[in-house]
Amino acid sequence: MKQPASEARQGGPDAPATPDPTPSSAASDASAKSTEEKKGWRALGLRLDVRNLSLLGVLAALIVVGGITKPDQFLDTNNLQLVLTQASVIGVVTVGMTFVITSGGIDLSVGAIVALASVWATTLATQEFGFAGILFTAVLVGLGCGLVNGVLIAYGGMVPFIATLAMLASARGLALMITDGKTQIVTVTSVLDLGVPDSYVLGIPPLVLVFAAVTVVGWLILNRTTFGRRTIAVGGNPEAARLAGIDVRRQRLYLYLFSGLCCGIAAFLLIILAGSGQNTNGNLYELDAIAAAIIGGTLLSGGRGTIIGSVLGVLVFTTITNIFALNNLQSDVQQIAKGAIIVAAVLVQRRTLRNGEV
């Protein structure tokens, strides 16, 4: 008796069934292999992110534009050092902001905290203690403001938007009170020397090295520690994080402390860069930091954050600012360009969320 063709292919009716290598099964195998590869990249912390690759493309395009429009000025070593130095100050702030947004929060006070820390650290009384006095005061003021934000939000039950907005107004007012509207000149030579070319290490300004160190530490904390995993968990689902045993309130307090610490470090870098302290320092830093984090891929709703993406976002914005300045373009056009980039980034995020690609 002749066996059916299907049975003949499978070795008889009693033979174990073997699925045909149909295109659908091949596609499933390819999909499974892709999934495993992605898991492997995630395990190494080296997952290729389309957003980061896109930002690298944008940054490369900006460098080409700058090289074409102002080749002698933009590609000059001194100008490139300036771009990196300016990116360092807002970049350190952005690292702290990335943690806060990843947790589902927001910090509108970072610019005001930088201003307050910079003027408090450059008073005559503080400068009498030299380099250590200025650094310690800047960091301490940043931590103090972060502590107030954290307590109000985590234990006071205040909405982050309202609490940090109140800190923004208070810190700006206190900075104006300390300076009386005047610029406080730094006279400590050891601080000013960090801003001159003689202090550069292999052609790299010390401020850039500090920024790089903060970036590495931030990346390690977010991707390689329990603290980072708890931050992501709190941002993704605070109630689930609480049920899993995470002290959500304490975690939020630590996050705002970390943001304040970053602001204190940024204030010290700004003092080195400007050689003074002013109540207008850090103007709109909160918007630049939030924008850099968003275009870098950090979700405003929380639950996902990327330090590398945030740093690339900072470099993109700083490069745009530099190109506009070299070409004598109005600042309003620059703000429009930044706004367009932010809108595009948010639209990409929404599409990513709809497709479940987070």
N, C-alpha and C positions, 0 to 999 in steps of 0.2 A: 504493500500500500504506500502510496506516495505521500510524503509529509508536506504539509503546507509550507509555503516559502518562508513564512515568518518563523515556523518551528525549525526549519532547516538551518536558518541563519543562527538560531539560538542554540543548536545542538540537540534538538528533541524536546518533547513536552516536559520531561523531567529535569532538563538542564536548568541551571540558574539563569535567571533572566539578565540579559545584558543590554542596557539602553543603547539605542542607535546613536552614533556620533552626529546628531542633527545639528544644524546651525544654532538652534536655540541653546542646546547643551554646551556647545563650544563658546557661545557668548557668555553663558553662566560661568564657565570655567575661567574665561578671561576676566569677568567681573570679580570673581572670587580672588583671582591672582592680584588684580589691581587693589582690591581691598586689603589683602595681606601686605602688599608693598606699602600702602599708605600707613598701615599699622606699624610697619617697620620704621618708616620715617618718623612717625609720631613718637615711637619708643626712643629714637635717637634725638628727638627735639629738632629734627632737620626737615620737617615736612615742607615740601615746596608749596608756597602759598601764591596763588594767582595774583592776589592783591599786591604782595611784595614785589613780584616780578613786574607788575604793571607800574608800580611806583619807581622801580629801577629804570623802566623804560621812559617814564616821564622825566626823571632826573637826567637821564642821558640826553633826552631831547632838549632839555633846558640848557645843558652844557653846550650842546651844539649851537643853539640859538645865541647864547652868550658869546661863544667863540666866533660866530659869524658877524654879529652886530658890533662887538667891541673886542676884537681878537687880542690887541696889545694890552688892554686893561683887564679883561675878564680872566684870561688865561695866565696872567702874571702871578707868580708865586705868592707875592704879598696879598693879592686880592683873594686868592684861594684860602690862604691862612685866615684872612679876615672873615670869610664866609663861615669857615669851620668854627672860628672863635665866637662869632655872633650866634651860631646855632647851638653852641655849648650851653649858654645861659638858659634859653628857652627849652633846650633839650632836656636838661636836668629836671626842670619843672614838669615837662611832659611825661617823664618816666613815672613820677609820683602820680600825676593825673591819670595815667593808664591804669594803675592799680585801683584807684578810686572808681573809675568808670567801669572797670571789669567787675567790681563788686556791686554794681547797680546804683552807685552814688554819683555825685557831681561836686565839684569844688570851684565855685566862682570867685573865691577869695585869694587865689594863688598870686595874682599880680599885686594886690594890696599887701599881702604878707611879704613879698619880695621887697616892696618899697619900705615897709615898716622896718624890716630887718636891716636893710641897707642904711637907713638913716640912724637907727639906734646904734648900729655898729660903727658909725663914723662920727659920733659926737666927740667933742674934745676929751671928755672924761674917759670914754672908751679907748680912744687912741693913745692915751697915756700908758696903757698896758701892752701896746705894740701889736705885733702880728697875732699872737695868741688871743689877745683881748678882742680884736675885731672878729676873728674867726669864731671864737666861742660865743660871742654875743649874737652874731648873725644866726648861728645854728640854734642857739637857745631860744631866740625870739620866734624862729620858724617852728620849733617844737612846741612852744607855748601856745601859739595860735592854732596849730594842729590839734593840740590837746583840747582846747576850748571847742573847736569844731566837732571833734570826736565825742566829747561828753554831751554836747547839746543834741547831736544826732543819735548816738547810740543809746544814751541813758535818759536824755530829755525828751525823746520821741519827736524831735523837730524834723521837718522835711529838709533834706540836704540843700535843696535850692534856697530855702528861706534862711537856714542857719548860716550858710556860707555867704549869702548876700548880705546878711547883717555884719558878718566879719569883714567883708569887703568895705562897707561903709565905715565901720569902726576903725579898721587898720589905716585906711586912707586919712581919716580925720586925725588919728593919733600921729601919723607921720607928718602931717601938715603942722600939727601943734609942736612937735619936736624941732622941726626945721624953721618954723615961722616963715615958710615959703622961700627959704634961702638954700643955696647949694653948700653942702658941707665938704670941704676939700680934704682929701686924705694926705697926711704928711708922713706916714710911716713908710720909710724907704723899702723895707723888706716886702711890703705888700705891693708897692708900685713896681718893684723890679720884676715881678712875675708877669708883667704885661709887656716887657721889652724883649726884642729879638734875642738878646744875649742869654735869656733864660730858656729859650726853646731847646727841646730835646730832639736831636736829629731833624731839626726843622719843624717840629710839631710844638705848638704853643701849649704851655702847662694847662690852660683851661680846657683844651681839647682832650688832654690826657685824663683830666678829672671827669669830663663828660663820658669818655670811653669807659672809665672805671665804674661810674654810676650805672651806665647801660649794661655792662657785664653783670654787675651785682643784681640789678633789677631783673635781668633775664634769668639768672640762676634762681633767684627767689621765686619768680612766677612759675618757672617750668621744672624746677628740681627740688622744691621743698614742700613740706606739708602746709606751710603758710600760703604758698601759691595755690595749692589745690583747694584749700579752704576759701580763698578769695574767689576763685572761679565758682565754687559750689554756692557761696552766698549770693553771688550775682545771678547764677542760673535759677535758683529756687531757694529763697531764704528759709521757708518753712521746712522743706525737705532737709536742708542743711542743719536746722535746729534739731529735727527728729533724729538725724544721724549723729548727734552728740556734739556738734560744733557750737561754741558760744558765739552766736552771731553778733551780739552787742560788743563783746570784747574785740572780735575780729574787725569790726567797723572802726572802733576806737584806734586800733593799731594802724589801720589803713590811713586815717586822717593824720595820725602822728607821722607816718612815713611821708605823706604828702607835704606836711609842714617841714620835715627835715630836708626834703629836696628843695623847698623854697629857701630855706636858710643857706644851703650850699650855693644855690643859684644867686642869692643876694651877695654872697662873698665873691663869686666869680664876676658879678656885675661891678662890684666895687673895684676889683682889679682892672676890669676893662675900661671903666669910666674914670677911675681915680677920684671918685666923689660919691656922695650919697644925696639923693634928692627924693622929695615926696612924690614926684611924678614917675619914678622908676617903676618898671614892671607894668606900664600902661598897656591894657588889653592882652596881657600875657595869658589870662584865663581863656580868652577866645582862641588865641593861637595854639595853646596847649590842647584844648578840646578838639579843635579842628585837625591838628596833627594826629591825635590819637584816632579820630574817626576815620580819616582817609587811610590810616595805617591798617584798619581792619578791626579795631576794638569796637564792640557793640555798645551802643548807647543804652540798650536795655540790660546790659550786664551779661555775665556768663562766658564771655570770650574776650581775651586781651592778647595783644602781641607787642612786645617791646621793640622788636626789630622794625615792625611796620610803623610804629610811632616815631622812631628815629628817622626813618626814611621820609615820613611826612614832614618832620621838622626841616630836614635838608631841602626838601622840595620848596617849602615856603620861604626859607632863608635865601635860596638861590633865586627865586622869583624876585624877592625884594632887592637883591643885589643887582640883578639884570635891569630892573626898572630904574634903580638909582644911577647906574652907569649910563643909561640911555636918556637920563633927564626926563623921565615920564612922571606924570602926576601920580600922587599917592592914591587918588580916588580910583584910577584905573587899576592900580595894584589890588585894592580892596575888592573891586568887582571880580578880578581874576580869581582871588582867593575864595570869594563867595561861590563862584561857579564850580570850583574844584570841590568845595564842601558839599554842594547840592548833588554833584555827580557821585561823590562817595556814598552819600546817604541812599541814593537811588540804587546803587550797586548792593548796598547792605540789605535793602528791602527785598531785592530780587534774590539774594542769597538766602535770606530767611524763608522766603516762599518756596524755594527749591530744596530746602532742608540741607544746605551745604555747609552749615556752620560747623 
